[in-house]
Amino acid sequence: MGYQQSSFFGRRWRRLILASSALAVTLPAAAWAQDDPDAAAKPVAKSTDEQGASQQTEEDRGLETIVVTARKREENLQDTPISISAFSSDTLNSRQVTNIAEIGNFAPNVSFEKGAASSGSSFVLTTFIRGVGQSDFNLTIDPGVGLYVDGVYVSRSVGALLDTADVQSVQVLRGPQGTLFGKNTIGGAIVVTSKKPSSSFEAEAEATTGRYNRADFRGMLNVPVSDILKLRATVSYQSRDGYVKRLVDGEKMGNQNSLAGRLQALIEPSSNFSILLSGDYTHTREEALPTTLLAVNGSTDPSLNLFSQFYNWVAAPIAAGHPPLTICGAPGVPAPTSDPRCYSSRWITGNNYTTNASAPNTSDLDLWGVSAVMDWDIGVANLKSITAYRKLSSHFFLDNDSSPLHVLEASNDYYQKQFSQEFQLTGKAFDDRLNWLVGLFYLKEKGTDRNHLIASLADFLSGGFVDNDSYAAFAQGTYKLTDALSVTLGGRYTDETKRFLPDQLITLDKTGGSILFLSRLFIPDLTLNPNGDRILPPIWGTTRSKEFTPSVSVDYRLTPDVLGYVSYSKGFKSGGFTQRVFPPLPQVPNFNPEFVTSYEAGIKTEFFDHRLRVNAAAFLAHYNGLQITVFDPSGALFGGATPTTRNAGRARIQGFELETETRLAEWLLLNGDLGYTDAKYVEVSPLATEVTLNSKLPYVPKWTATGGVTIGSFELPFGKISFRGDVSYKGSQFLTANNTPVLFQKAVTLVSASASISDQDEHWTLSAGVTNLTNEKYLTAGYESLGAAGFAEGTYSRGSEWFLRLRYRY
């Protein structure tokens, strides 16, 4: 049965979150207003280490200075007129974040989930920011939120579920970032920055155990070989058992078994030139993403449930030695739930953590990349070059019907490689009143997805080959009209070409020839379909997009600690192709680009000697041509019984974010965030079947909120002790564009807590804690094809998990 949240607990935790946010804003104001009315005018001392991480001096017991790179230069978060959530390495560790998806619990108006619809891969990241994203993992469709690792764009959601070992910071930029980041940042960008080699010898080792036989290890070594050469190596291993039991064979699904490493070399031959060489590798051999059957369409209408009805009426009787339309129902006669030879609701276990799935239980991935970042101070300007190559190979299975029967199963052999080159030239002019940047970007991507399907009607080879090019030129300048008033203008011109060559065959017709007949009917050209087994003609399809995405912002420094801003920005994501096709089609179906135009107003403030930080932003976005995935069982002209990407029409998205942090005392730190998103369709295309003006956009909860407290470090005779607690709330949401009720997730609240104890020198640290303390069980991904194929399945989160961690730092 689906997740059911107690209304008592829902009200209680929601009140707690709102109260913590209010506390973070109001309590310090009341206290310091009485104790020190002139505190806001006092000077504050800050220092920043060579990694860009914030540090506090002995004189300053306020909040850390947060350094961000949202405008391709290092600057204080409070000076940056963009809505950003920034997380340092210490923040990630204290909140028990081990991968990118878990950051979604701590940032307003974002939804990051492990897994994707119709994918068995355990290494997929599904991302939405302010209602804009993409849940499909196919090679022929791009993510709507850009992921950048050390300046390198990661173009696929498969392989994007990165761990956070030895990460310096993660920044979540909300709203279109179509000028400086550009590539597929229509919803926003995730900017991951690794720790770089430093000038001092460092060593770290960490081991973690916990529930599900968890065994995580991490090691880091930083060696300054000389003044010119510095090396840094990191290795991490994550392992834990699966948590969903397969009843058919007793195996588990949803485990972790991943090994990752990174090696960096920083070469500084002179004071004005440096080269950072990096290489990373990830190797996973895991079980498939855990899915369980949630619903079966028992309708006996011959025009519906194409795969399940054919299985029951034809495939199952023949396999059992009986004539068709005998043992598992017929038109007007439903399949008996008592007969294990028939596909019916009998295969719904009623337990979110058991499944009748029987497909191979495999999710493998090998991912590696190399990059070279050259930074050259040429006097009048600074030139940076980012050259990178990345390659992934992945193999994974999905039992769509989640039963022991072969109604529909899929496997993917998924290969992708990319080369990217970016140049950035930055400088200052007019007595440093102008900060300017110009740049060029190029991405070459090739990939293959061989998607094998075993279905009741036939066995298929789906997928094909992609060959994509993206060119861009961009510029941005910030000019200080006065000491308080600045204007930023930017623009990016993008030229993208996408090519898709389908390689889609009927490998076994189980209908007695009707599927092959359809292929010959829709692809009669014998040169394209000589054997009559083609689903799509093997002809390259091409789409091209040429777009200019501007941005404008004006910011005004009301006081030294209060910055207000307004901005306008535009982002776009190019079109693509639908690779899942059935029945056959005479040409490759494609879809057009989507666009977002965003207006934002915000304020960034610090009060009481930098002990209280309150940042807020309100936004309005016009989302045009949004790309959604729908099913249409009405026939070949509309995509048939397979997931099809369409341009849905237009939507209006508006909302706000509030982020607060306050240090009430040296030992007490509070944070509270609140996000609100109101998204609605204002126009729906007739081709966007299953969607109406009343439909909700998928993966868009109306309310998100977080609250956290850090207590410590308390000095004890044997060392120091600290405590951390976090609460996060995510409102209800649909996981599919057609808003199927079975994939509706009610509001969920997650609680985590931990305690750490270390020696006086903080070389040794022992931590213990619990994530998902209240054992909430909620949907993270799902696949629905009730009308077309006859079933729906979902993936549920892990439950409560305890952990014990020992870390040593030299």
PABA-586179 format. One line per 5 residues: number of its first residue (from 1); their letters; for each residue x, y, z of C-alpha. Coordinates in steps of 0.2 Angstrom, whole numbers, always signed. Example, Ala and Ser with C-alpha at 12.3 -4.5 7.8 and 13.67 -1.06 7.14 Angstrom:
1) AS) +62:-22:+39; +68:-5:+36
END
This chain:
1) MGYQQ) +0:+0:+0; +6:+18:-3; +13:+29:+10; +0:+36:+22; +6:+51:+33
6) SSFFG) -2:+54:+50; -11:+70:+50; -5:+73:+68; +13:+71:+63; +11:+81:+47
11) RRWRR) +4:+96:+57; +16:+94:+71; +32:+94:+60; +25:+108:+48; +22:+119:+64
16) LILAS) +40:+114:+69; +48:+119:+53; +38:+136:+52; +43:+139:+70; +61:+136:+67
21) SALAV) +61:+148:+52; +52:+161:+63; +64:+158:+77; +79:+160:+66; +73:+177:+61
26) TLPAA) +64:+184:+76; +73:+178:+92; +90:+185:+89; +82:+202:+84; +73:+203:+100
31) AWAQD) +88:+197:+110; +101:+208:+102; +90:+223:+101; +89:+223:+120; +108:+218:+123
36) DPDAA) +117:+229:+110; +107:+241:+99; +123:+246:+90; +129:+229:+86; +125:+231:+67
41) AKPVA) +137:+245:+66; +152:+236:+73; +166:+230:+61; +168:+212:+57; +184:+202:+53
46) KSTDE) +184:+188:+41; +197:+178:+32; +197:+165:+18; +208:+151:+16; +216:+146:-1
51) QGASQ) +202:+134:-5; +189:+148:-4; +181:+140:+11; +176:+152:+25; +185:+154:+41
56) QTEED) +181:+164:+57; +194:+174:+66; +196:+174:+85; +187:+191:+85; +172:+185:+75
61) RGLET) +159:+174:+82; +146:+177:+68; +142:+168:+53; +154:+161:+40; +157:+171:+24
66) IVVTA) +151:+160:+10; +161:+162:-6; +151:+157:-22; +156:+157:-41; +139:+159:-49
71) RKREE) +146:+173:-59; +162:+164:-64; +172:+173:-51; +174:+171:-32; +163:+183:-22
76) NLQDT) +153:+184:-6; +136:+176:-7; +128:+192:+0; +135:+202:-15; +128:+190:-28
81) PISIS) +111:+195:-35; +106:+177:-38; +95:+165:-28; +108:+153:-22; +109:+139:-9
86) AFSSD) +127:+135:-5; +134:+121:+5; +152:+119:+11; +160:+103:+14; +158:+104:+33
91) TLNSR) +139:+108:+30; +137:+93:+19; +146:+82:+32; +136:+88:+47; +120:+85:+37
96) QVTNI) +125:+67:+32; +125:+71:+14; +133:+57:+4; +127:+61:-14; +120:+75:-25
101) AEIGN) +102:+69:-23; +102:+71:-4; +105:+90:-6; +87:+91:-12; +82:+89:+6
106) FAPNV) +90:+105:+11; +87:+118:-2; +70:+127:-5; +60:+124:-21; +71:+110:-28
111) SFEKG) +67:+91:-30; +82:+80:-32; +78:+61:-33; +88:+45:-36; +81:+36:-50
116) AASSG) +70:+40:-65; +54:+34:-73; +56:+18:-84; +74:+16:-79; +82:+2:-69
121) SSFVL) +98:+12:-67; +103:+15:-49; +114:+29:-54; +102:+41:-62; +98:+59:-55
126) TTFIR) +81:+67:-58; +82:+86:-55; +69:+99:-54; +71:+117:-49; +56:+129:-47
131) GVGQS) +46:+117:-57; +58:+115:-72; +67:+99:-75; +66:+82:-84; +62:+65:-77
136) DFNLT) +67:+55:-93; +84:+48:-94; +85:+44:-113; +100:+49:-123; +88:+59:-135
141) IDPGV) +82:+71:-122; +92:+83:-111; +90:+86:-92; +82:+103:-88; +95:+107:-74
146) GLYVD) +113:+108:-78; +126:+99:-68; +144:+106:-68; +158:+98:-59; +174:+109:-58
151) GVYVS) +168:+119:-72; +164:+104:-83; +146:+101:-89; +139:+83:-86; +127:+81:-100
156) RSVGA) +118:+65:-95; +107:+61:-80; +113:+43:-80; +130:+44:-71; +125:+61:-63
161) LLDTA) +122:+54:-45; +139:+59:-39; +145:+56:-22; +151:+71:-12; +168:+64:-5
166) DVQSV) +181:+78:-4; +169:+91:-11; +174:+109:-7; +156:+116:-10; +140:+113:-19
171) QVLRG) +130:+128:-25; +112:+126:-31; +108:+141:-43; +89:+143:-45; +81:+150:-61
176) PQGTL) +88:+150:-79; +107:+152:-80; +107:+154:-98; +121:+167:-100; +136:+161:-91
181) FGKNT) +132:+142:-89; +120:+140:-103; +119:+122:-108; +103:+115:-101; +101:+127:-87
186) IGGAI) +84:+132:-91; +78:+127:-73; +95:+131:-64; +112:+124:-61; +121:+113:-49
191) VVTSK) +139:+118:-47; +150:+106:-38; +168:+111:-34; +181:+98:-28; +194:+102:-15
196) KPSSS) +210:+107:-24; +228:+102:-20; +235:+114:-6; +252:+119:+0; +252:+109:+16
201) FEAEA) +252:+90:+19; +235:+83:+23; +228:+65:+26; +211:+59:+30; +203:+42:+33
206) EATTG) +185:+38:+37; +175:+22:+40; +156:+21:+42; +145:+7:+47; +126:+6:+49
211) RYNRA) +110:-2:+45; +109:-14:+30; +127:-19:+33; +133:-2:+28; +152:-1:+25
216) DFRGM) +159:+15:+18; +177:+20:+17; +185:+36:+12; +203:+41:+11; +212:+57:+5
221) LNVPV) +230:+62:+3; +237:+79:-1; +256:+80:-5; +265:+97:-9; +279:+89:-19
226) SDILK) +287:+106:-22; +282:+124:-24; +278:+120:-42; +269:+103:-40; +255:+98:-28
231) LRATV) +245:+82:-28; +229:+77:-21; +221:+59:-22; +204:+54:-15; +196:+37:-15
236) SYQSR) +179:+32:-8; +169:+16:-7; +151:+15:-3; +142:-2:+1; +125:-7:+9
241) DGYVK) +112:-20:+6; +97:-18:-4; +80:-15:+5; +67:-22:-7; +65:-40:-7
246) RLVDG) +61:-50:-23; +49:-64:-18; +52:-74:-34; +70:-78:-29; +74:-70:-12
251) EKMGN) +86:-57:-19; +86:-39:-13; +86:-24:-24; +92:-6:-21; +109:-9:-14
256) QNSLA) +125:+2:-15; +141:-5:-21; +152:+9:-28; +170:+13:-29; +176:+31:-35
261) GRLQA) +192:+40:-35; +200:+56:-41; +218:+62:-44; +223:+80:-46; +239:+88:-50
266) LIEPS) +241:+107:-48; +256:+114:-57; +261:+132:-54; +277:+136:-64; +275:+155:-61
271) SNFSI) +265:+166:-50; +253:+171:-65; +250:+153:-73; +243:+137:-66; +237:+121:-73
276) LLSGD) +225:+109:-64; +225:+91:-71; +211:+80:-65; +206:+62:-67; +191:+53:-60
281) YTHTR) +184:+36:-61; +168:+28:-54; +164:+9:-54; +147:+2:-48; +141:-15:-48
286) EEALP) +124:-14:-40; +107:-22:-40; +93:-14:-51; +83:+1:-45; +70:-6:-33
291) TTLLA) +52:-6:-40; +36:-13:-35; +19:-15:-44; +6:-2:-38; -8:-5:-50
296) VNGST) -15:-16:-64; -28:-11:-76; -41:-24:-76; -51:-17:-90; -56:-30:-104
301) DPSLN) -58:-17:-118; -48:-23:-132; -42:-5:-136; -33:-4:-119; -19:-13:-110
306) LFSQF) -11:-18:-126; +3:-28:-118; -6:-36:-103; -21:-40:-113; -12:-49:-126
311) YNWVA) -2:-58:-113; -18:-64:-105; -28:-68:-120; -15:-75:-132; +3:-78:-124
316) APIAA) -2:-86:-108; -15:-99:-115; -3:-104:-129; +11:-106:-116; +0:-117:-106
321) GHPPL) -5:-127:-121; -23:-120:-122; -32:-110:-136; -32:-91:-135; -46:-83:-125
326) TICGA) -47:-97:-113; -38:-98:-96; -34:-79:-93; -50:-70:-99; -57:-63:-115
331) PGVPA) -65:-47:-120; -78:-44:-107; -71:-57:-95; -57:-51:-83; -42:-62:-80
336) PTSDP) -44:-72:-64; -33:-66:-49; -31:-84:-43; -22:-91:-58; -3:-88:-57
341) RCYSS) -2:-90:-76; -12:-74:-78; -6:-56:-77; -18:-47:-64; -18:-38:-48
346) RWITG) -12:-54:-39; +5:-48:-42; +3:-32:-31; +11:-37:-15; +3:-24:-4
351) NNYTT) +20:-20:+3; +31:-6:-4; +47:-16:+1; +43:-32:-8; +41:-35:-26
356) NASAP) +37:-50:-38; +49:-43:-51; +59:-56:-60; +70:-48:-73; +89:-49:-71
361) NTSDL) +94:-39:-55; +108:-28:-62; +114:-10:-63; +132:-8:-68; +141:+8:-73
366) DLWGV) +159:+13:-77; +162:+32:-78; +178:+41:-80; +184:+58:-85; +199:+69:-87
371) SAVMD) +201:+88:-87; +214:+102:-89; +210:+119:-82; +223:+132:-86; +223:+149:-78
376) WDIGV) +234:+163:-85; +235:+180:-78; +240:+190:-93; +240:+207:-84; +226:+216:-92
381) ANLKS) +215:+201:-91; +214:+183:-85; +212:+169:-97; +205:+152:-92; +204:+136:-102
386) ITAYR) +193:+121:-97; +196:+106:-108; +188:+89:-103; +183:+72:-109; +171:+60:-101
391) KLSSH) +165:+43:-105; +152:+32:-97; +146:+14:-100; +131:+7:-91; +121:-9:-92
396) FFLDN) +104:-10:-82; +88:-19:-82; +70:-15:-77; +55:-27:-75; +41:-15:-80
401) DSSPL) +27:-26:-75; +35:-31:-58; +29:-49:-60; +36:-66:-63; +28:-66:-81
406) HVLEA) +36:-58:-97; +23:-45:-100; +36:-31:-102; +54:-31:-97; +69:-20:-103
411) SNDYY) +87:-19:-103; +99:-5:-108; +116:-5:-115; +120:+14:-113; +136:+22:-119
416) QKQFS) +140:+40:-120; +156:+51:-122; +158:+69:-123; +172:+82:-126; +170:+100:-121
421) QEFQL) +181:+115:-122; +177:+132:-114; +187:+148:-114; +184:+162:-102; +192:+179:-102
426) TGKAF) +189:+190:-87; +195:+207:-82; +191:+224:-75; +191:+242:-82; +186:+260:-78
431) DDRLN) +195:+260:-62; +188:+243:-57; +170:+249:-59; +167:+236:-73; +169:+218:-70
436) WLVGL) +168:+209:-87; +169:+192:-95; +168:+185:-112; +169:+166:-117; +167:+152:-129
441) FYLKE) +160:+135:-127; +160:+119:-137; +153:+102:-133; +154:+86:-144; +143:+71:-138
446) KGTDR) +141:+54:-145; +131:+40:-138; +122:+23:-141; +107:+16:-131; +103:-2:-136
451) NHLIA) +87:-5:-127; +81:-23:-127; +63:-26:-124; +55:-43:-120; +36:-40:-122
456) SLADF) +21:-51:-123; +18:-45:-141; +35:-46:-148; +53:-44:-143; +61:-28:-149
461) LSGGF) +78:-19:-150; +75:-1:-147; +86:+15:-146; +99:+21:-158; +114:+33:-160
466) VDNDS) +116:+51:-155; +128:+64:-162; +127:+81:-155; +136:+97:-156; +134:+113:-146
471) YAAFA) +143:+130:-149; +141:+145:-139; +148:+163:-136; +144:+172:-121; +148:+189:-112
476) QGTYK) +143:+198:-96; +148:+214:-88; +144:+222:-71; +146:+240:-70; +145:+251:-54
481) LTDAL) +136:+266:-58; +138:+272:-40; +146:+264:-25; +129:+257:-21; +121:+254:-38
486) SVTLG) +127:+241:-51; +120:+235:-67; +124:+218:-75; +121:+214:-93; +124:+197:-101
491) GRYTD) +120:+187:-116; +123:+170:-124; +121:+164:-142; +119:+145:-144; +119:+135:-159
496) ETKRF) +115:+117:-156; +113:+102:-168; +106:+85:-163; +106:+70:-173; +98:+53:-170
501) LPDQL) +99:+37:-180; +86:+24:-174; +92:+6:-173; +75:-2:-169; +70:-19:-174
506) ITLDK) +57:-32:-171; +68:-47:-166; +53:-59:-162; +35:-57:-167; +24:-67:-155
511) TGGSI) +7:-61:-164; +8:-73:-179; +15:-59:-190; +3:-44:-187; +18:-34:-179
516) LFLSR) +29:-37:-195; +14:-33:-206; +12:-16:-197; +30:-12:-200; +29:-16:-218
521) LFIPD) +13:-5:-219; +21:+10:-211; +38:+8:-219; +35:+0:-236; +52:+6:-243
526) LTLNP) +61:-10:-246; +78:-1:-246; +74:+5:-228; +65:-10:-222; +71:-25:-232
531) NGDRI) +67:-38:-219; +50:-30:-214; +56:-29:-196; +60:-11:-194; +50:+0:-181
536) LPPIW) +58:+16:-187; +67:+18:-204; +86:+19:-201; +88:+37:-207; +97:+51:-197
541) GTTRS) +85:+63:-190; +91:+81:-186; +86:+96:-176; +94:+112:-175; +92:+127:-162
546) KEFTP) +99:+144:-163; +95:+155:-148; +100:+170:-139; +97:+170:-120; +100:+187:-112
551) SVSVD) +100:+192:-94; +99:+209:-85; +100:+213:-66; +101:+229:-56; +107:+228:-38
556) YRLTP) +107:+242:-25; +117:+242:-9; +104:+250:+4; +116:+248:+18; +133:+239:+20
561) DVLGY) +124:+223:+25; +108:+225:+14; +108:+221:-5; +92:+222:-15; +91:+217:-33
566) VSYSK) +79:+214:-48; +83:+203:-63; +77:+196:-80; +84:+181:-88; +80:+168:-101
571) GFKSG) +84:+150:-104; +81:+137:-116; +83:+118:-119; +84:+112:-137; +72:+99:-144
576) GFTQR) +76:+81:-147; +68:+64:-152; +57:+51:-145; +66:+34:-146; +53:+23:-138
581) VFPPL) +41:+19:-153; +27:+7:-155; +18:+3:-166; +30:+7:-180; +31:+24:-188
586) PQVPN) +37:+30:-205; +48:+43:-197; +57:+48:-181; +45:+58:-170; +53:+74:-163
591) FNPEF) +49:+88:-151; +54:+107:-151; +64:+117:-139; +57:+124:-123; +59:+141:-115
596) VTSYE) +58:+150:-99; +58:+168:-96; +60:+173:-78; +58:+189:-67; +65:+189:-50
601) AGIKT) +67:+202:-36; +77:+198:-20; +85:+205:-5; +101:+199:+5; +103:+205:+22
606) EFFDH) +114:+202:+37; +111:+210:+55; +118:+210:+72; +136:+210:+69; +134:+197:+55
611) RLRVN) +125:+185:+67; +109:+184:+57; +107:+181:+38; +90:+183:+29; +90:+181:+11
616) AAAFL) +73:+181:+1; +68:+180:-17; +52:+181:-27; +50:+175:-45; +38:+174:-60
621) AHYNG) +42:+163:-74; +34:+160:-91; +37:+142:-97; +34:+139:-115; +34:+123:-125
626) LQITV) +38:+112:-110; +44:+95:-114; +33:+81:-105; +32:+63:-106; +15:+55:-109
631) FDPSG) +7:+39:-116; -6:+38:-129; -14:+21:-133; -24:+28:-148; -13:+22:-162
636) ALFGG) +3:+24:-172; +0:+42:-177; +1:+48:-159; +15:+37:-153; +6:+21:-148
641) ATPTT) +9:+12:-132; +26:+19:-127; +32:+35:-117; +32:+49:-129; +39:+66:-127
646) RNAGR) +28:+81:-132; +28:+100:-131; +14:+102:-118; +10:+120:-121; +13:+135:-109
651) ARIQG) +14:+136:-90; +15:+150:-77; +26:+147:-62; +28:+159:-48; +34:+158:-30
656) FELET) +47:+164:-17; +61:+157:-6; +67:+163:+11; +83:+157:+18; +89:+161:+36
661) ETRLA) +104:+157:+47; +108:+164:+64; +121:+161:+77; +112:+164:+94; +128:+160:+103
666) EWLLL) +145:+154:+99; +139:+136:+102; +121:+138:+94; +118:+139:+76; +100:+139:+68
671) NGDLG) +95:+139:+50; +77:+139:+42; +72:+139:+24; +55:+140:+16; +50:+139:-2
676) YTDAK) +34:+141:-12; +30:+136:-30; +13:+139:-38; +14:+131:-56; -1:+130:-67
681) YVEVS) -4:+127:-86; -11:+142:-95; -12:+133:-112; -11:+114:-117; -7:+108:-134
686) PLATE) -19:+95:-142; -4:+83:-144; -1:+83:-125; -13:+69:-122; -18:+65:-104
691) VTLNS) -14:+83:-99; -27:+97:-96; -27:+114:-89; -31:+107:-72; -16:+95:-72
696) KLPYV) -1:+98:-60; +16:+99:-66; +26:+84:-61; +39:+84:-47; +33:+102:-41
701) PKWTA) +28:+102:-23; +19:+118:-18; +29:+120:-1; +46:+115:+4; +54:+119:+20
706) TGGVT) +69:+115:+31; +75:+118:+49; +91:+114:+57; +101:+117:+73; +119:+114:+77
711) IGSFE) +124:+113:+96; +143:+114:+100; +157:+112:+101; +157:+110:+120; +174:+108:+128
716) LPFGK) +176:+93:+138; +191:+86:+148; +194:+73:+134; +189:+83:+119; +174:+92:+111
721) ISFRG) +156:+86:+108; +143:+93:+96; +125:+89:+90; +116:+92:+74; +97:+90:+70
726) DVSYK) +88:+93:+54; +70:+93:+48; +64:+94:+30; +47:+95:+23; +41:+93:+5
731) GSQFL) +23:+95:+0; +13:+83:-10; +17:+81:-29; +13:+70:-44; +27:+60:-52
736) TANNT) +20:+60:-69; +13:+73:-81; -4:+64:-83; -6:+65:-63; -10:+47:-61
741) PVLFQ) -17:+45:-43; -6:+29:-40; +10:+40:-42; +4:+54:-31; +15:+57:-16
746) KAVTL) +8:+65:-1; +18:+78:+9; +32:+70:+18; +43:+76:+33; +61:+69:+36
751) VSASA) +70:+71:+52; +89:+67:+55; +100:+69:+70; +118:+66:+74; +131:+68:+88
756) SISDQ) +150:+70:+86; +164:+69:+98; +182:+73:+94; +199:+75:+103; +206:+92:+108
761) DEHWT) +216:+93:+92; +201:+87:+81; +212:+73:+74; +200:+59:+78; +181:+61:+77
766) LSAGV) +168:+49:+81; +150:+52:+75; +134:+43:+77; +116:+47:+70; +100:+42:+62
771) TNLTN) +93:+48:+45; +74:+47:+42; +72:+46:+60; +53:+43:+59; +55:+30:+46
776) EKYLT) +45:+39:+32; +41:+29:+16; +38:+39:+1; +39:+38:-18; +55:+44:-27
781) AGYES) +51:+38:-45; +38:+29:-54; +32:+22:-71; +14:+22:-77; +6:+14:-92
786) LGAAG) -11:+9:-86; -20:+13:-102; -7:+8:-114; +2:-7:-106; -9:-10:-91
791) FAEGT) +1:-7:-76; +10:+5:-65; +25:+3:-54; +35:+14:-41; +51:+16:-32
796) YSRGS) +51:+20:-13; +64:+28:-2; +74:+19:+11; +68:+19:+28; +76:+24:+44
801) EWFLR) +95:+21:+45; +108:+23:+59; +126:+25:+56; +143:+26:+66; +157:+35:+58
806) LRYRY) +176:+36:+63; +187:+49:+55; +205:+53:+57; +213:+70:+50; +231:+73:+50
END
